[in-house]
Amino acid sequence: MPQSPNVIIASRHPRDSSEKSGNNPGLLDEFLLLGHELRATAHSHVRLAALETRQAGESLVSIIAMGLIAAGLVFSTWLALVAAVMLALVERGLMTASAASLLAMVANMLVALVLIAAIRRKSRSLLLSATVNSLAAAPLPDFPKAGNDT
């Protein structure tokens, strides 16, 4: 069972000569103890971040896998719908099989073009332009040069 960072800090407390002689610990001893506690705290935080990153990665993989399965099901449903519409048009004698296939192809291309246009519009927000602008260096003011007497 893992120990808490406080137990680790208490068990690794440095013993120095000032404690053996009965004197109060000096400033250097307090500074060393503080450094030790900061390292232990930092280690705990890094370990927690690593565990949460691992958990987030596993969740992301699960989400992507479920998304791919859902996308496959939606795709097969779309194909079944297009096939049903094509068969209905052919059975009613409104179109030939080749004309119905051509109509399905054109409809799919139109939907794809609409989606591509939406993706292009959305991709503009991936540039982080507000963040880039806020991080840009401000122009330096003009300072008079040393040695110029005007």
C-alpha positions as CSV (number, residue, x, y, z in Angstrom):
1,M,0.0,0.0,0.0
2,P,1.6,3.4,-1.0
3,Q,2.5,5.8,1.8
4,S,1.4,9.3,1.9
5,P,4.1,11.9,1.1
6,N,3.9,13.2,4.7
7,V,5.0,9.8,6.1
8,I,7.8,9.6,3.6
9,I,9.0,13.1,4.6
10,A,8.8,12.3,8.3
11,S,10.7,9.0,7.9
12,R,13.5,10.7,5.8
13,H,14.0,13.7,8.1
14,P,17.7,14.5,8.2
15,R,19.4,14.1,11.5
16,D,22.2,16.5,12.0
17,S,24.8,17.4,14.7
18,S,22.8,20.3,16.0
19,E,19.9,18.0,17.1
20,K,22.3,15.6,18.8
21,S,23.9,18.4,20.8
22,G,20.5,19.7,21.9
23,N,20.7,22.9,19.9
24,N,17.8,24.3,17.9
25,P,18.1,23.5,14.2
26,G,19.7,26.3,12.3
27,L,18.5,28.2,9.2
28,L,20.5,25.9,6.9
29,D,18.8,22.8,8.4
30,E,15.4,24.4,8.0
31,F,16.2,25.3,4.4
32,L,17.4,21.7,3.7
33,L,14.2,20.3,5.2
34,L,12.1,22.7,3.2
35,G,13.9,21.6,0.0
36,H,13.3,18.0,0.9
37,E,9.6,18.7,1.5
38,L,9.3,20.6,-1.8
39,R,10.9,17.7,-3.7
40,A,8.5,15.2,-2.0
41,T,5.5,17.4,-2.8
42,A,6.7,17.9,-6.4
43,H,7.1,14.1,-6.7
44,S,3.6,13.5,-5.5
45,H,2.2,16.0,-7.9
46,V,4.1,14.6,-10.9
47,R,3.0,11.1,-10.0
48,L,-0.6,12.2,-9.7
49,A,-0.3,13.9,-13.1
50,A,1.2,10.8,-14.6
51,L,-1.6,8.6,-13.3
52,E,-4.3,11.0,-14.5
53,T,-2.6,11.3,-17.9
54,R,-2.7,7.5,-18.2
55,Q,-6.3,7.4,-17.2
56,A,-7.2,10.1,-19.7
57,G,-5.3,8.2,-22.4
58,E,-7.1,5.0,-21.7
59,S,-10.4,6.9,-21.8
60,L,-9.5,8.6,-25.1
61,V,-8.7,5.2,-26.7
62,S,-12.0,3.8,-25.5
63,I,-13.9,6.9,-26.9
64,I,-12.1,6.6,-30.2
65,A,-12.9,2.9,-30.5
66,M,-16.6,3.5,-29.7
67,G,-16.7,6.4,-32.1
68,L,-15.3,4.2,-34.9
69,I,-17.8,1.5,-34.2
70,A,-20.6,4.1,-34.2
71,A,-19.3,5.6,-37.4
72,G,-19.3,2.2,-39.0
73,L,-22.9,1.6,-38.0
74,V,-24.0,5.0,-39.2
75,F,-22.2,4.4,-42.5
76,S,-23.9,1.0,-43.0
77,T,-27.3,2.6,-42.1
78,W,-26.7,5.3,-44.7
79,L,-25.8,2.7,-47.4
80,A,-29.0,0.7,-46.5
81,L,-31.1,3.9,-46.8
82,V,-29.6,4.8,-50.2
83,A,-30.1,1.3,-51.4
84,A,-33.7,1.2,-50.3
85,V,-34.5,4.5,-52.0
86,M,-32.8,3.3,-55.2
87,L,-34.8,0.0,-55.1
88,A,-38.0,1.9,-54.5
89,L,-37.4,4.2,-57.5
90,V,-36.5,1.2,-59.7
91,E,-39.5,-0.9,-58.6
92,R,-42.0,1.9,-59.2
93,G,-40.5,2.3,-62.7
94,L,-39.6,5.9,-62.1
95,M,-35.9,5.3,-63.0
96,T,-33.6,2.7,-64.4
97,A,-31.1,1.0,-62.0
98,S,-28.2,2.9,-63.6
99,A,-30.0,6.3,-63.3
100,A,-30.9,5.5,-59.6
101,S,-27.2,4.7,-58.9
102,L,-26.1,7.9,-60.6
103,L,-28.7,9.9,-58.5
104,A,-27.4,8.2,-55.3
105,M,-23.8,9.1,-56.2
106,V,-24.7,12.7,-56.9
107,A,-26.6,13.0,-53.6
108,N,-23.6,11.5,-51.7
109,M,-21.2,13.9,-53.4
110,L,-23.4,16.9,-52.5
111,V,-23.5,15.8,-48.8
112,A,-19.8,15.3,-48.9
113,L,-19.2,18.8,-50.3
114,V,-21.4,20.4,-47.7
115,L,-19.5,18.6,-45.0
116,I,-16.1,19.6,-46.5
117,A,-17.2,23.3,-46.5
118,A,-18.3,23.0,-42.8
119,I,-14.9,21.4,-41.9
120,R,-13.0,24.2,-43.7
121,R,-15.1,26.8,-41.8
122,K,-14.4,25.1,-38.5
123,S,-10.7,24.6,-39.2
124,R,-10.1,28.4,-39.0
125,S,-10.7,28.2,-35.3
126,L,-7.8,25.7,-34.9
127,L,-5.2,28.4,-35.6
128,L,-5.4,29.9,-32.0
129,S,-5.1,33.3,-33.6
130,A,-6.2,35.2,-30.4
131,T,-3.5,33.3,-28.4
132,V,-0.9,34.0,-31.0
133,N,-1.8,37.7,-31.1
134,S,-1.7,37.9,-27.3
135,L,1.8,36.3,-27.2
136,A,3.2,38.5,-30.0
137,A,5.9,40.9,-28.8
138,A,4.9,44.5,-28.6
139,P,7.0,46.8,-30.7
140,L,9.7,48.5,-28.7
141,P,9.4,52.3,-28.3
142,D,12.0,54.5,-30.0
143,F,14.7,55.4,-27.5
144,P,17.1,58.2,-28.2
145,K,20.6,56.8,-28.9
146,A,23.3,57.5,-26.4
147,G,25.8,60.1,-27.7
148,N,23.4,62.0,-29.9
149,D,23.1,65.6,-28.7
150,T,20.1,67.1,-30.4
